Amino acid sequence: MPDIIVVGSINMDLVVRVQRHPLPGETLLGSDYQTFPGGKGANQAVAAARAGGSVRMIGCLGSDSFGAQLLEGLLQDGIDTHWIKRVEGPSGVAFIVVNAQGQNSIIVAPGSNYRLLPEDLKAEVFRGAKVILLQLEVPLPTVLEAARRGKEAGTTVILNAAPARSLSADALHDVDLLVVNEFEAGIVLEQKAPQGIEEALAAAQSLRERVSSVVITLGAEGCVWADTSGQGYVPAFQVQPVDTTAAGDAFVGMLASRLAKGEALAPALRWASAAGALATTQEGAQPSLPTEAEVESFLAGRSSP
């Protein structure tokens, strides 16, 4: 039985680079487009596998050529794909524009991802796992059912609440660890997004009224955390970004892997932050995700970011 089960999206990313993002109504000429395997679920599954985790992916792929390529990519990273559903029609696609500073804008066409249904999740798939990892690029009822199955199986349920959407206390009932960025934290709390470390720490404590553990990522500022043992701040590692696509997924996948190995949240976040930083130094989603050895080498000799 794999230690980590990821239930989520599998996309093909179509990426074009531009000097700057277009204004409304404006047409820009960009680079030739490139294709990279992506999707928050698949990215986090690959990130966790490269971080040394034993991973099973549950998702849905279409009957197109992208579906076959995406499945093969997961297999190459040693991920258990037995429970990936195949349906007629297109696989999910993400359209990504990356500017000269490495910042991206993304539009996702869900395709087959929205045909992953609660009834596709069988109880036996979750037994024996240590961590269930979820995002919000598949239907919410499917995410909630996966969380319920994970809770029943006695696993740690991690929800990366992205893309941002409102979530009730009931929706978070079976979640053990909520991972959000500032914008997503504001959406869940139905308030202005926290600005800076102190506001983020306060937001994390507010979110702890709904879940026992919270991480709020702050981009180049790092991240804050709060759980039953207290709260804290982890600074970001300084790197020269090339493409920020999947940096958050590298962070979450590494975090899941470290927690599955029994590490406490605070030290696990240092590894997660290093993985996220390294991912920004390479182009593409899954191609940029670092291995455990690469992160270990990056951290060697660094007492702090």
C-alpha positions as CSV (number, residue, x, y, z in Angstrom):
1,M,0.0,0.0,0.0
2,P,1.4,3.4,-0.9
3,D,2.0,5.9,2.0
4,I,0.5,8.8,0.1
5,I,-2.7,8.9,-2.0
6,V,-3.4,11.9,-4.2
7,V,-6.9,12.5,-5.4
8,G,-7.0,15.3,-8.0
9,S,-6.5,16.7,-11.4
10,I,-4.2,15.6,-14.3
11,N,-3.7,18.2,-17.0
12,M,-1.5,18.9,-20.0
13,D,0.0,22.4,-19.7
14,L,0.3,24.5,-22.8
15,V,2.9,27.2,-22.0
16,V,3.8,30.4,-23.9
17,R,6.3,33.0,-22.7
18,V,5.8,36.8,-23.1
19,Q,7.7,39.9,-22.0
20,R,4.6,41.0,-20.1
21,H,1.0,39.8,-19.5
22,P,-1.5,41.3,-22.0
23,L,-4.0,44.0,-21.0
24,P,-7.7,43.3,-21.5
25,G,-8.5,43.3,-25.2
26,E,-4.8,43.3,-26.2
27,T,-3.0,40.8,-28.4
28,L,0.6,40.0,-27.9
29,L,3.1,37.9,-29.8
30,G,4.8,35.3,-27.6
31,S,7.2,32.4,-27.9
32,D,6.4,29.1,-29.5
33,Y,4.3,27.2,-27.1
34,Q,5.6,24.2,-25.1
35,T,3.7,21.3,-23.6
36,F,4.4,20.0,-20.1
37,P,2.5,17.4,-17.9
38,G,0.7,19.2,-15.1
39,G,-2.4,19.5,-13.1
40,K,-2.3,20.3,-9.3
41,G,-3.1,16.7,-8.4
42,A,-0.5,15.1,-10.7
43,N,2.1,17.7,-9.9
44,Q,1.8,17.1,-6.2
45,A,1.8,13.3,-6.8
46,V,5.1,13.6,-8.8
47,A,6.6,16.0,-6.3
48,A,5.8,13.6,-3.4
49,A,7.2,10.7,-5.4
50,R,10.4,12.5,-6.2
51,A,10.6,13.5,-2.5
52,G,10.9,9.8,-1.7
53,G,7.3,9.0,-1.1
54,S,5.4,6.0,-2.2
55,V,2.4,7.4,-4.1
56,R,-0.9,6.4,-5.6
57,M,-2.7,8.7,-8.0
58,I,-6.5,8.8,-8.3
59,G,-7.8,10.9,-11.2
60,C,-9.5,10.9,-14.6
61,L,-8.0,11.1,-18.1
62,G,-9.6,11.4,-21.5
63,S,-9.3,9.3,-24.6
64,D,-7.1,11.8,-26.4
65,S,-3.3,11.7,-27.0
66,F,-2.7,13.9,-24.0
67,G,-4.3,11.3,-21.8
68,A,-1.9,8.6,-22.9
69,Q,1.1,10.9,-22.5
70,L,0.1,12.0,-19.0
71,L,-0.4,8.4,-17.9
72,E,3.0,7.4,-19.1
73,G,4.6,10.3,-17.3
74,L,3.1,9.3,-14.0
75,L,4.3,5.7,-14.5
76,Q,7.9,6.9,-15.2
77,D,7.9,8.5,-11.8
78,G,6.9,5.3,-10.1
79,I,3.4,6.3,-9.3
80,D,0.7,3.7,-8.9
81,T,-1.9,4.6,-11.6
82,H,-4.2,1.6,-11.2
83,W,-7.1,3.7,-10.0
84,I,-6.9,6.4,-12.7
85,K,-10.2,6.4,-14.6
86,R,-10.3,6.7,-18.4
87,V,-13.3,8.3,-20.2
88,E,-14.2,9.3,-23.7
89,G,-13.4,12.9,-24.6
90,P,-10.6,15.4,-23.9
91,S,-8.2,15.4,-20.9
92,G,-7.8,18.5,-18.8
93,V,-5.7,21.3,-20.3
94,A,-4.1,24.4,-18.7
95,F,-3.2,27.4,-20.7
96,I,-0.3,29.2,-19.1
97,V,1.3,32.5,-19.9
98,V,4.7,33.3,-18.3
99,N,6.2,36.7,-18.3
100,A,9.9,37.8,-18.3
101,Q,9.9,37.8,-14.4
102,G,8.7,34.2,-14.3
103,Q,5.3,35.1,-13.0
104,N,2.4,33.1,-14.6
105,S,-1.3,33.5,-15.4
106,I,-3.3,30.2,-15.8
107,I,-6.6,29.2,-17.3
108,V,-7.7,25.6,-16.8
109,A,-10.1,23.7,-19.0
110,P,-11.0,20.8,-16.7
111,G,-12.0,18.2,-19.4
112,S,-12.0,14.7,-17.9
113,N,-11.1,16.0,-14.4
114,Y,-14.7,16.9,-13.8
115,R,-15.7,13.3,-14.5
116,L,-14.0,12.0,-11.4
117,L,-17.0,11.2,-9.2
118,P,-17.5,10.3,-5.5
119,E,-18.6,6.8,-6.4
120,D,-15.2,6.2,-8.1
121,L,-13.5,6.3,-4.6
122,K,-13.5,2.9,-3.0
123,A,-12.8,2.4,0.7
124,E,-10.1,-0.3,0.1
125,V,-8.0,2.2,-1.9
126,F,-7.4,4.3,1.2
127,R,-6.7,1.6,3.8
128,G,-3.1,1.6,5.1
129,A,-2.1,5.0,3.7
130,K,-0.5,7.6,5.9
131,V,-1.5,10.8,4.0
132,I,-4.3,11.7,1.7
133,L,-3.5,14.8,-0.5
134,L,-6.4,16.8,-2.1
135,Q,-6.8,20.0,-4.1
136,L,-9.9,21.7,-5.8
137,E,-9.4,21.0,-9.5
138,V,-11.9,18.1,-9.4
139,P,-15.6,18.3,-8.3
140,L,-16.0,19.4,-4.7
141,P,-18.2,16.4,-3.8
142,T,-15.4,14.1,-4.9
143,V,-12.9,16.0,-2.8
144,L,-15.2,15.8,0.3
145,E,-15.8,12.1,-0.3
146,A,-12.0,11.5,-0.5
147,A,-11.5,13.4,2.8
148,R,-14.2,11.3,4.4
149,R,-12.6,8.1,3.1
150,G,-9.3,9.3,4.4
151,K,-10.6,10.1,7.8
152,E,-12.4,6.7,8.0
153,A,-9.0,5.0,7.2
154,G,-7.2,7.0,9.9
155,T,-4.9,8.9,7.6
156,T,-3.8,12.5,7.8
157,V,-5.9,14.4,5.3
158,I,-4.2,17.4,3.6
159,L,-6.2,19.9,1.6
160,N,-4.5,22.4,-0.7
161,A,-7.5,24.7,-1.2
162,A,-6.6,25.8,-4.7
163,P,-8.0,27.1,-6.9
164,A,-9.5,29.5,-4.4
165,R,-13.2,28.9,-3.4
166,S,-15.4,29.4,-0.4
167,L,-15.4,26.4,2.0
168,S,-17.8,26.0,4.9
169,A,-16.8,24.6,8.3
170,D,-18.7,21.4,7.3
171,A,-16.6,21.1,4.1
172,L,-13.4,21.2,6.2
173,H,-14.7,18.7,8.8
174,D,-12.5,15.8,7.7
175,V,-9.4,17.9,6.9
176,D,-6.4,17.7,9.2
177,L,-4.1,20.2,7.5
178,L,-5.2,23.1,5.3
179,V,-2.6,24.6,3.0
180,V,-3.5,27.9,1.3
181,N,-1.9,31.1,0.0
182,E,-2.9,34.6,1.2
183,F,-5.6,35.0,-1.4
184,E,-7.1,31.5,-0.8
185,A,-7.0,32.2,3.0
186,G,-9.0,35.3,2.5
187,I,-11.6,33.5,0.4
188,V,-12.0,30.7,2.9
189,L,-12.3,33.2,5.8
190,E,-14.6,35.5,3.7
191,Q,-12.4,38.5,4.5
192,K,-9.6,40.6,2.9
193,A,-6.5,38.5,2.1
194,P,-3.9,38.8,4.9
195,Q,-0.9,41.1,4.1
196,G,2.4,40.2,5.6
197,I,3.5,37.8,8.3
198,E,1.6,39.1,11.3
199,E,-1.7,39.2,9.4
200,A,-1.0,35.8,8.0
201,L,-0.4,34.4,11.5
202,A,-3.7,35.9,12.7
203,A,-5.5,34.4,9.7
204,A,-3.9,31.0,10.4
205,Q,-5.2,31.1,14.0
206,S,-8.7,32.0,12.6
207,L,-8.6,29.0,10.3
208,R,-7.6,26.8,13.2
209,E,-11.2,27.2,14.4
210,R,-12.1,24.9,11.5
211,V,-9.0,22.6,11.1
212,S,-6.3,21.5,13.5
213,S,-3.3,22.6,11.4
214,V,-2.9,25.4,8.9
215,V,-0.1,26.6,6.6
216,I,-0.4,29.9,4.7
217,T,2.2,30.4,1.9
218,L,3.4,33.9,1.3
219,G,5.3,33.6,-2.0
220,A,8.7,35.2,-1.8
221,E,8.1,36.0,1.9
222,G,8.0,32.3,2.9
223,C,5.1,30.8,4.9
224,V,3.5,30.7,8.3
225,W,2.0,27.8,10.2
226,A,-0.2,27.0,13.2
227,D,-1.1,23.8,14.9
228,T,-1.8,22.3,18.3
229,S,1.9,22.9,19.3
230,G,1.9,26.6,18.5
231,Q,2.7,28.8,15.5
232,G,5.7,30.0,13.5
233,Y,7.2,31.6,10.4
234,V,9.5,30.0,7.9
235,P,11.4,32.4,5.6
236,A,11.7,31.8,1.9
237,F,14.9,30.7,0.2
238,Q,16.3,33.3,-2.2
239,V,16.7,32.1,-5.8
240,Q,16.5,33.7,-9.2
241,P,13.1,32.5,-10.6
242,V,12.6,31.4,-14.2
243,D,9.1,30.1,-14.0
244,T,6.9,29.9,-10.9
245,T,4.5,27.3,-12.3
246,A,4.1,24.4,-9.9
247,A,6.3,26.0,-7.2
248,G,3.3,25.6,-4.8
249,D,2.8,22.0,-5.9
250,A,6.5,21.2,-5.2
251,F,6.0,22.7,-1.7
252,V,2.9,20.7,-1.0
253,G,4.2,17.4,-2.4
254,M,7.4,17.7,-0.4
255,L,5.4,18.6,2.7
256,A,3.2,15.5,2.3
257,S,6.2,13.3,1.8
258,R,8.0,14.6,5.0
259,L,4.8,14.3,7.0
260,A,4.2,10.7,5.8
261,K,7.7,9.9,7.1
262,G,6.6,11.1,10.6
263,E,8.3,14.5,10.6
264,A,6.7,17.3,12.5
265,L,5.1,20.2,10.6
266,A,7.7,23.0,11.3
267,P,10.8,21.0,10.2
268,A,8.9,19.6,7.2
269,L,8.1,23.1,6.1
270,R,11.8,23.9,5.7
271,W,12.1,21.0,3.2
272,A,8.9,22.1,1.5
273,S,10.1,25.7,1.1
274,A,13.4,24.5,-0.4
275,A,11.5,22.3,-2.9
276,G,9.3,25.3,-3.9
277,A,12.3,27.5,-4.4
278,L,14.1,25.0,-6.5
279,A,11.0,24.5,-8.7
280,T,11.0,28.2,-9.7
281,T,14.5,27.8,-11.2
282,Q,13.4,25.5,-14.0
283,E,10.8,25.8,-16.7
284,G,7.5,23.8,-16.8
285,A,5.4,22.1,-14.1
286,Q,6.5,18.5,-13.6
287,P,9.9,19.0,-15.2
288,S,10.8,21.6,-12.6
289,L,9.9,19.4,-9.5
290,P,13.1,18.5,-7.6
291,T,14.1,15.2,-6.2
292,E,14.8,14.5,-2.5
293,A,18.5,14.4,-3.2
294,E,18.4,17.8,-5.0
295,V,16.6,19.3,-2.1
296,E,19.0,17.7,0.4
297,S,22.0,19.1,-1.5
298,F,20.3,22.6,-1.7
299,L,19.8,22.6,2.1
300,A,23.3,21.3,2.9
301,G,25.2,24.0,4.7
302,R,22.1,26.3,5.0
303,S,21.2,26.8,8.7
304,S,18.3,29.0,7.6
305,P,16.9,30.4,4.3
